[in-house]
């Protein structure tokens, strides 16, 4: 039950009865997702962790909070599909681009973009919400493909981490939609 209305103009409205179709899954609601609790961030690299918010196996996509508590690096990679990013705190950017994102900034990555994601030293940890569609293709220093990371790799990474920290592998399963 949501918070009770006080003086809002809509306070007399009743919720829709039977608001879910018979085969629909409920929304994912996770309070305070940009937490500083390390248990929720699966180590993506040695300096950057990822907290999954929802996972779509069918479309090979996910939404996460990427976090670096200090200077960080995500390996060079290429996106064959689009990516959306909203910066919550800290600073980050791509070595190949002329901008640095900070709190409140939005980034749209068009399909076909390769880059090296870096998090800068900052008064606050870098926390950015990403919507990733499709795999990340790992690149070497010449921009040549060396491997990939897809939704199945992401699920395995998160399950291992959540088992290790005591949250349980099933924590990830609750995020599938």
N, C-alpha and C positions, 0 to 999 in steps of 0.2 A: 504494500500500500504506500503510495507516495505521501509526501508531506501534505497535511491538511491545508487547504487554502484559507487565507485570512480575509482580505478585502479585494482580492483579484476579481475582475469583472466576470470571469468564467466560473466562479466558485459554485454555482448551482448546476453545472454540467455533470452528468453521470458518465462513468466510463462505459465504453462499448462492451456489451456482453459477448462472450464467445469471440474474442478478438483474434484468435489464432485459427488458421485453417487447420484441418485435421492432421496434416502431415508437416506442419510448420514447427520449427524449433524456436524456443524463446531467444530473445536478444541476449547478448553477452553484456553483463553489467559488472564492472570491476571498479570499485572506488579507489581513488588516490593512486592511479597507476604509475605515476612518476615518482614512486617511493624511493627512498635511499636504502631500503632493505636489500642487501646483496643477494639474499636467497632467490629473489625473483629474476635475477639477471643471469642467464646462461652465458658463459664466456664464449663470445663469438671469435675473438682473437685474444692475445695476451693482455691487451689494454682496453678492450671494448666488450661490453656485455649487452645482451638483448633480452627484453621481457616481452614474450608474446602476448598479444591482446585478443586476436582471433586468427584462426587458421582455416584456409579453404583448400583441402587436398585436391578436389576436382579441378580447380582453376590454377593450382600451383601458386597460391598467393598467401600472403600473411600481412598482419599489421603488428607492429612492435614499437616499443620504446627502446631506442639504441642509447646506451649510456657509456660515457668515459669519465671516470672520476678525476683524471688528470690528462696530460697529453696522450692522445690515442691514435691508432691506425687500424683501418680495415683494409685488407689487401686490395691491390689493384683489381678492378673487375669491370665487367661490361654487362649492360642490361638489354636483353632482346625485347623487353616489354617496358611499359611506363612505370615510373615510381613517383610517389608523392611524399613530401616531407614537410613537417611543421616543427620548428624549433621551440622547445619549452624553456631551456636554459643553456648557458654556456655558449661556446663558439665552435663552429666546425666549417669545413669547406672541402673542396676538391683541389688538389695541386694543379689540375689542368684548367681551372676556371678562375676568373678575375674577382670573385666575390667571397665574402666570409659571412656565413649565416649566424645570427644571434637570436635571442629570445624574441618571439613574435614573427620571425621570418618564415616564409613559405617557399618551397622549391618544387618545381615540376621537372622531372627528368624524362625527356622524350626517349622512345625506344631507339636503341643504337648508340647509346652514350657509354663510353668507357671513362673511368676515373679512378683516382686514389683518394679515398675518404680519410681525412685527418681531423682530429679534435685538438683544439688549441688549449694551452694553459689558460685558466680563467678562474675568477672568484667562485664560480659555481660549476658543478659538473655539467658536461655536455649531455643534454637529454633531448632527443628528437624523436617524434613519432613518425614512423615510416609506414607507408602502404606499398608493399613490394609485390609486383605482379610478375610471375615467372622466375626463372632461376637467375642466380648471379654466375657469370662465367668468369673464372679467375684468369688473370692476365699476367704475363711476365713483363719485364721492364721495356720490352719492345712492342707491347700490345698484343702479343700472340696468346691464344687460349692455352691454358695449362690444366684446366679442370673446371668443375662446376659445383654449385651448391644450390639445391632445390628444396622444395617444401618437405620432402621426405628426409633429407639431411637435417633440416631445421627441426623437425619433430624429434628425430633421434637425438640430436644435440640437447634439446630441452628435456626430453625424458631422462637422459643420463644425468643431467645436472639436477633436476628436481628429485630424482631418487637419491642422489648423493647428499643433498642438503636437507632431506627429510620431508619435503612437500609431497613426494610421491609422483610417479610417472603419470598417474591418472589426472593430475592437475592440467596437463596439456590437453588430454582428451576432452575435457569440458569446454575447450575453446574452439573445437571443430564446428564449423557451420558450412 
